[in-house]
Amino acid sequence: MSGVVSSNSNDPRVIRTRQLILDAFLYHLSLKNFNSITIQNITEQATINRAILRPFSG
């Protein structure tokens, strides 16, 4: 099942990715207005591919 994001919220990869996204978001929130933060800002800071963010947005 290569390339498939696990829906198991206990999967260490999912936990790590969620934390990277949250940390990146909070970092940018400390620098600028909420409405100025972009997906690109978050994915670059979190060092994740933009396509990875989609399953976590729901």
N, C-alpha and C positions, 0 to 999 in steps of 0.2 A: 504494500500500500504506500509506496513511495510518493511523496508530494501531496499526501492527504493530511489535512490538519485534524488531529484527534479532537473529538468533541468532549472527551473526558477532561473535566476541569481539574482532576487530580494528576494529570499527566505533567511531569516536570517541565517538559517543553512548553506546554500551554501556560503554566504558572510563570515560567521565565519570560516568555514573550509578553504576557499581560503586564508583568512588572516593568519590562523595558518600555512598553508603550506608556504606561502611567508615569514613569520617571521622566520620559521625554516630554510628555504633556505638561507636567508640573514645572519642569525646567523652563519651557517656553512661556508658561503662564507667569512665571516670576519675572520674565523679561519684557513681556508685551501684553497688550489687551487680548482678551479671549477671542474676539472676532478677527484678530490679525493672525492667529495661529492657523497654519495650513497642514494638511495631511503630509505634504512633503517635508515640512519642518519636523514633524513627529517621526516620520519614518527615517529620515536622515540621522536625527539624534539617537534614535533607538537602534540604528544599524540593522534595520529589517527591510525586506522588500515590500513595496507598496501593496502588492497582491496579498500579502500575509495579513494586512490590517483588516481586510473585509470580513473575515469570519469573526473578528473580535468586536465589530461595530454594532452587533445586534444584541 
